[in-house]
Amino acid sequence: MRISLELRTTPSQLTARFSVPSGGARTDRQRVEPGAWGAVIRDSAGRSMELMRWGKGESRLSDDVRLSVDVRIEDLVGRHSRHLLERRLLVPVSSFSVGSGGEMRRFRSVDGGLLTLAGVWDVDGYWRGRPVRCFRVVTGPGDALARLPLVLRSENERIWLNPFAADTALLDALEPLNEDSLEIS
């Protein structure tokens, strides 16, 4: 499964929609592929927009390191999921593409507005003594072909970032956007 993200907006639009301070992370990169840096919104000590690398390196039993770019929704309900739920973020996009084999499908809002993907952040190593933060998008249930990034409803964005929300409220906030609101090409 391949996923790519597109963000075609201005910093002022992001400030108005998400109440992040202007002058935050640069958003001049319009297309973000796994392994590249993208702008995300998280709420640690005040809402902030920052750059994080998309994907976390996961080593297998061999020396190969695979880049994990998503977290399945079922991984958020297990007993070892608390650290993931504590590290929530939003990934604002104007569209995203998902593909397998030679076929790619592009998803965007019917009204041309921004979409907000649910995501989590982590630390993927250190560079010059500082942690390298990375993010992964939350995907729905199903096999590799059916799993899509979860697009949050606008009313659930604040719940997803609320540091005091209960786990049940967080999982309820992951109710995906209605498919009638998405244009697929």
Backbone torsions as a table, in degrees:
resi	resn	phi	psi	omega
1	MET	NA	133.0	177.1
2	ARG	-116.4	139.0	177.4
3	ILE	-132.0	138.3	169.9
4	SER	-136.2	153.6	-176.5
5	LEU	-119.5	147.6	174.9
6	GLU	-128.1	138.4	176.7
7	LEU	-132.8	107.2	178.6
8	ARG	-118.9	85.2	-178.8
9	THR	-156.1	173.0	179.1
10	THR	-104.4	157.1	176.9
11	PRO	-57.3	-33.3	179.9
12	SER	-67.6	-34.2	176.0
13	GLN	-66.0	-39.7	178.0
14	LEU	-67.3	-38.9	177.5
15	THR	-62.1	-44.3	-179.0
16	ALA	-66.5	-41.3	-175.5
17	ARG	-76.1	-41.3	-170.8
18	PHE	-112.6	2.0	179.2
19	SER	57.7	38.8	174.4
20	VAL	-95.1	147.7	179.0
21	PRO	-62.3	141.8	177.1
22	SER	-69.9	157.7	-178.9
23	GLY	80.6	16.6	178.4
24	GLY	-77.8	-138.5	-177.6
25	ALA	-62.7	140.9	177.2
26	ARG	-70.8	137.0	-178.8
27	THR	-120.2	33.8	-177.0
28	ASP	-78.1	-17.2	175.5
29	ARG	-77.6	122.3	-175.0
30	GLN	-91.0	-30.3	-179.1
31	ARG	-119.6	128.1	-178.4
32	VAL	-118.4	120.8	176.2
33	GLU	-102.4	157.4	176.5
34	PRO	-52.9	136.4	-178.5
35	GLY	95.6	-16.3	179.6
36	ALA	-91.5	169.7	-179.8
37	TRP	-92.6	136.3	179.0
38	GLY	-136.5	158.1	179.8
39	ALA	-84.3	130.9	178.4
40	VAL	-132.0	163.9	179.4
41	ILE	-119.7	125.6	175.5
42	ARG	-133.6	163.3	-176.4
43	ASP	-122.6	93.4	176.8
44	SER	-101.5	-86.1	175.2
45	ALA	-110.0	62.6	-174.9
46	GLY	108.7	141.9	-176.4
47	ARG	-63.3	133.6	179.9
48	SER	-144.9	150.4	174.6
49	MET	-106.7	131.7	-178.2
50	GLU	-146.6	164.6	178.3
51	LEU	-91.9	133.3	174.4
52	MET	-137.4	154.2	177.5
53	ARG	-80.2	136.5	-178.8
54	TRP	-86.0	111.2	176.5
55	GLY	115.8	144.0	179.0
56	LYS	-116.4	132.6	178.0
57	GLY	-71.5	128.0	177.4
58	GLU	-125.3	119.1	-179.7
59	SER	-84.8	140.7	176.1
60	ARG	-89.6	-169.1	177.5
61	LEU	-66.7	-23.6	177.6
62	SER	-91.8	-167.5	179.3
63	ASP	-81.9	-6.0	-179.1
64	ASP	-69.3	138.2	174.7
65	VAL	-114.1	122.1	179.8
66	ARG	-101.0	142.0	179.3
67	LEU	-91.2	116.3	178.2
68	SER	-92.7	118.0	-174.8
69	VAL	-106.3	-6.7	-178.7
70	ASP	-138.6	162.1	174.5
71	VAL	-125.9	124.1	179.3
72	ARG	-71.3	145.8	-178.8
73	ILE	-59.5	-33.6	179.8
74	GLU	-67.1	-21.7	176.1
75	ASP	-72.8	-15.9	-179.5
76	LEU	-86.8	-8.3	-177.3
77	VAL	-107.4	-3.5	179.9
78	GLY	-76.2	170.5	-178.0
79	ARG	-73.0	-15.4	178.6
80	HIS	-100.2	19.0	-173.5
81	SER	-96.2	-3.6	-174.1
82	ARG	-56.3	-41.2	-179.3
83	HIS	-64.3	-31.5	177.4
84	LEU	-70.5	-43.5	-179.1
85	LEU	-67.8	-21.8	177.9
86	GLU	-80.9	-10.2	-175.0
87	ARG	-122.2	59.7	-176.6
88	ARG	-89.2	151.4	175.3
89	LEU	-153.8	169.5	175.8
90	LEU	-111.8	142.8	175.9
91	VAL	-117.7	100.7	179.8
92	PRO	-78.3	132.0	179.5
93	VAL	-140.4	154.1	171.7
94	SER	-90.4	-25.4	174.5
95	SER	-163.8	164.6	172.7
96	PHE	-142.4	153.6	-180.0
97	SER	-121.1	140.2	178.2
98	VAL	-130.2	135.1	-179.4
99	GLY	-149.1	161.0	175.6
100	SER	-148.1	137.8	-175.8
101	GLY	67.9	-129.2	179.4
102	GLY	-101.2	2.2	-175.6
103	GLU	-104.1	128.5	176.3
104	MET	-119.6	135.8	174.6
105	ARG	-116.8	135.6	-179.1
106	ARG	-107.3	133.2	-178.9
107	PHE	-116.7	133.1	174.6
108	ARG	-149.2	165.4	-178.4
109	SER	-70.4	140.7	178.9
110	VAL	-60.6	-36.9	-178.5
111	ASP	-87.0	3.2	178.4
112	GLY	79.8	5.0	-179.4
113	GLY	-81.2	-176.8	179.3
114	LEU	-75.4	147.7	170.6
115	LEU	-107.9	149.8	178.9
116	THR	-122.1	117.4	178.6
117	LEU	-93.3	140.4	173.9
118	ALA	-75.2	140.7	179.7
119	GLY	-149.6	170.6	174.8
120	VAL	-133.6	154.0	178.7
121	TRP	-115.5	163.2	179.3
122	ASP	-155.6	177.4	174.4
123	VAL	-107.8	128.6	-178.9
124	ASP	-120.3	70.7	178.1
125	GLY	89.0	-173.9	-176.9
126	TYR	-134.6	146.2	175.9
127	TRP	-133.3	122.2	-177.1
128	ARG	53.6	38.6	176.8
129	GLY	80.0	0.9	-179.4
130	ARG	-111.7	145.1	179.9
131	PRO	-69.7	141.1	174.3
132	VAL	-96.8	110.7	-179.5
133	ARG	-85.2	141.7	178.5
134	CYS	-134.1	162.9	177.6
135	PHE	-131.4	156.7	173.6
136	ARG	-134.0	147.2	178.4
137	VAL	-90.3	149.5	177.3
138	VAL	-84.8	129.6	178.9
139	THR	-114.4	155.3	-178.6
140	GLY	-74.7	177.4	-179.3
141	PRO	-72.8	163.0	176.6
142	GLY	123.8	-179.3	179.0
143	ASP	-80.3	-179.4	-174.8
144	ALA	-59.8	-30.8	-178.8
145	LEU	-79.3	-29.7	-175.4
146	ALA	-94.1	-18.0	-177.4
147	ARG	-70.0	124.9	177.5
148	LEU	-122.9	152.0	173.2
149	PRO	-57.5	141.8	179.9
150	LEU	-82.5	116.9	176.7
151	VAL	-90.6	119.6	-178.1
152	LEU	-78.3	145.9	169.3
153	ARG	-69.7	147.9	-176.2
154	SER	-59.3	-33.6	179.9
155	GLU	-71.8	-15.6	-179.8
156	ASN	-96.6	-6.6	-179.4
157	GLU	-62.0	-45.8	-179.0
158	ARG	-66.4	-36.6	177.9
159	ILE	-63.3	-44.5	-177.8
160	TRP	-61.3	-33.7	-180.0
161	LEU	-90.3	-9.5	-176.7
162	ASN	-65.5	115.5	-177.2
163	PRO	-69.4	-13.1	-178.0
164	PHE	-106.5	4.4	-178.3
165	ALA	-69.9	143.0	177.2
166	ALA	-72.6	155.1	-179.5
167	ASP	-55.5	-39.9	-179.3
168	THR	-65.1	-38.6	177.7
169	ALA	-66.1	-38.0	178.6
170	LEU	-64.1	-45.5	-179.3
171	LEU	-68.1	-34.6	175.3
172	ASP	-66.2	-31.8	179.3
173	ALA	-67.7	-16.8	-179.8
174	LEU	-80.8	13.2	174.0
175	GLU	-62.9	119.3	-173.5
176	PRO	-71.6	160.4	175.9
177	LEU	-61.6	144.6	178.5
178	ASN	-61.4	136.5	-178.1
179	GLU	-62.3	-23.1	176.8
180	ASP	-66.3	-19.0	-179.7
181	SER	-87.3	-5.1	-178.5
182	LEU	-111.9	139.6	174.8
183	GLU	-102.4	129.0	-177.4
184	ILE	-115.3	128.2	177.9
185	SER	-132.0	NA	NA
